[in-house]
Amino acid sequence: MANAAELNPVTGRARCRRRPSTLICAVLLCACMTATAESGNELFVQYDINIDPVENPTVLTGFFLGGETAEIAVFHVDKNNNRRVQMYGFDGVSWVAALDASLHPDVLFVDAANIGGRNRFISYDGRRVNWFDPGTRKERTLIELETNYNARENLEGSGTRPGGGIPHVDITRDLNHDGRDDLIFPDFDGFWISTQLSDGSFAAAVKLGPAEPFLDVEGMGEAHSYRDIGITAGTIPIYLSRVHEMDYNLDGRSDLVFWNEDHFDVHTQDELGKFDPVPMSFTVDVPIDSDGAYSRVSDFSDDGMFSLLFGFNEYSKRTVLHSLRDLNGDQVADLVTLTLSGRSAFKQRSLYEVHFGTATPDGTLFAPEPGMAIHARGRAGLGQPWGYSSQWFRDFDGDGQIDIMFRDVRMGVGGMARALVGNSVPVDLEFYRMADGVYPGKPTMTRRIRRFAPFAGVGNVFYPAVLIGDVNGDGRSDLLVGQNPKMLHVFIGVPGPALLARQPRKVAVSMPYDERNTRLMDLNKDGKDDLLIPLGPTEHAPTRPHRLIILIAK
């Protein structure tokens, strides 16, 4: 372990020596830690891991060592440009150091995957995808794969320079729905696909899908195109938004579907779990201009920043393919489009329309007219579907129908001014519950997250964490909100149209000023989601220790 700890002569516990950090959330790695269970509340048991600050840490969780409680793996690049991983495991009483190892010097990013029935973390070095063997502490090759990945221009701040960090890039998903994770990697001219075989090995990667249609379009106010930037940790999620899954031919197997200029290409799955490299095609009587909400950026690529902020551009709109999924529980995929319209990339109206799918002898047929429409009340921005935001499509109440939650963070001059004055980013939530196959014309429920703290200190803008999970194991989704830096609100899911309890359960716990690394997952296989909260010093609280808070659901 690194020499960042000394022994406290009074308590006998390891005491971390703090070093200054340049990031609010530069936490989650040190050679020492103290872990103690604290008496909390009726929902969680709290554990703390005190850790030493590093630049750009990345945290993954998984059952990497085969135990009944997941390990927490922390990745970083040290001051000598060495790539390192440290794991912490639960011994039944506290969280203790479980592994400390160096990684290959060419590791560019990491991910977690289920391989051969075991959780593994994997890495990419520009030429191959590897998995880490904790027994030998070495990486082993999964597949050979050369792509246009560009680490030097990594939008997450990672790369080959010292202290740059090792980002997490999600390149694994169960594409053929056989219970095993597969690999998917975007490239300029399609997507590399490698399916996992029954013995845990991976088939040779094949390239499926059309080329990136906006490869040479310059971004807003930028002199660089996607081709110039390359494939990075920041652009991979954008590229992967073009990949869709549905059982088009209704044979019980999930197929890969891509929008290709004016039609769909379908790579059907065979009985071995592989996808046909030669696609079949079908058309729809639904207006679609492109796939991926990010394509909206191309409509403003020639406009200056002043026009973008204040909306002095010509009015325009674009309808994009949003998703293909079964929303009403009839086992047939439905087609969802998103129409963005307005004069500014920061202020756009959003219209979601659902074209229900019908089973026919020739495959799935989508209705030309929308069966439902949702006019989100917020303003879309920056190419996102709804503000500086996200949206959840999931069955919140467990009735087999997909509900929707929109999260809106107002952007533009007014929104940024409010954040600077109030030292907090206001968030609006809208819930739409599907009942009998129909969404309501107005939100089923709304929530507004506000914190006005003008005297909190310049630069201490609070970005509230908003998470969806099941923390009490009843099969219904719960809403977790970082209400302020010292309080977490938990709105328990309830049966019926209300979806969530009106009053929250209040959990006194420190919350980060930056939401990005806070996450929910089931760490102990009890069917309840647990919460990880990374914390570090801020300008307002420069002496706050670097630590990781773990809330285990009771």
Disulfide bonds with the S-S distance in Angstrom:
Cys16-Cys32 2.44
